[in-house]
Amino acid sequence: EKEAAELGKGSFKYAWVLDKLKAERERGITIDIALWKFETPKYYVTVIDAPGHRDFIKNMITGTS
C-alpha cells in the first residue's frame, strides 16, 4: 500500500499485490495475468488479475482459458 501511494497509485493498492512487472506498477495497468489462490475454512478462493486494456486482451484470453 505504501509503495503504491508513493508512486501516486494508491487507488490501485489491491491490484498492486498481483502486479509483478515494473511497467504494470508504473502505468497502473495489468499487462499479464496473475493468480492468487487461498483457502478459508469454508471456501477455496482464486483471485485473478487479468488485463482489460485492449492492447493486452490476448494475454487475458490465454491466461483464463
N, C-alpha and C positions, 0 to 999 in steps of 0.2 A: 504494500500500500504506500509506503514511504517513497520507494523508488518511482512508482507511477506518478505520485504527486510532484516529485522533484522535476520530472520531465513535462509537467503540465498535463498529464494524462490521468489524473485522479479519478475521473469518471469511468475509466477502463480498469479499475483495480481488480475486478473479478476475472476479466479476460487476461489480465497481466500474468496471472498464475499459470495459465496454459500457453501463453505466447513465449516461445523459446528463441525465435530468431530476433536478432537485433533490429532488423528492418521492421518487424511486426510491432515491436515496442516503440520504436521511434515514430512510426507513421500512424500508429493506433488502428491498424487493420490486421485481420488474420490472413496470412498467406498460405499456410499449410495447416492441415487438420491436426488436432491434438485430442487425446482421450485421457480421462482421469476416472478410474474405477475405484469404488469403495463400497463397503458393506455397513449396514446398520443391523441391529438385532432382527429387524423385520424385513429389510429390503436390500437388494443389490442395486447400486446406482452407477450409471455411466454418464459422465458429463462429456459432451462433445463440443469442441470449439471448431467450427467449420467456416471457411471463407464465404462471405456474402457478396463481396465485391466482384463485379462481372469479369475482371481480369483473372480471377482465381477460382471460378466456378468449376473448372476441370478438376482442380485439386479436391474440391468438396465432393464431387461426384465419385471420384476414385476412392477417396477415403471412407465414404459412407456405404459403398457397395460391398 
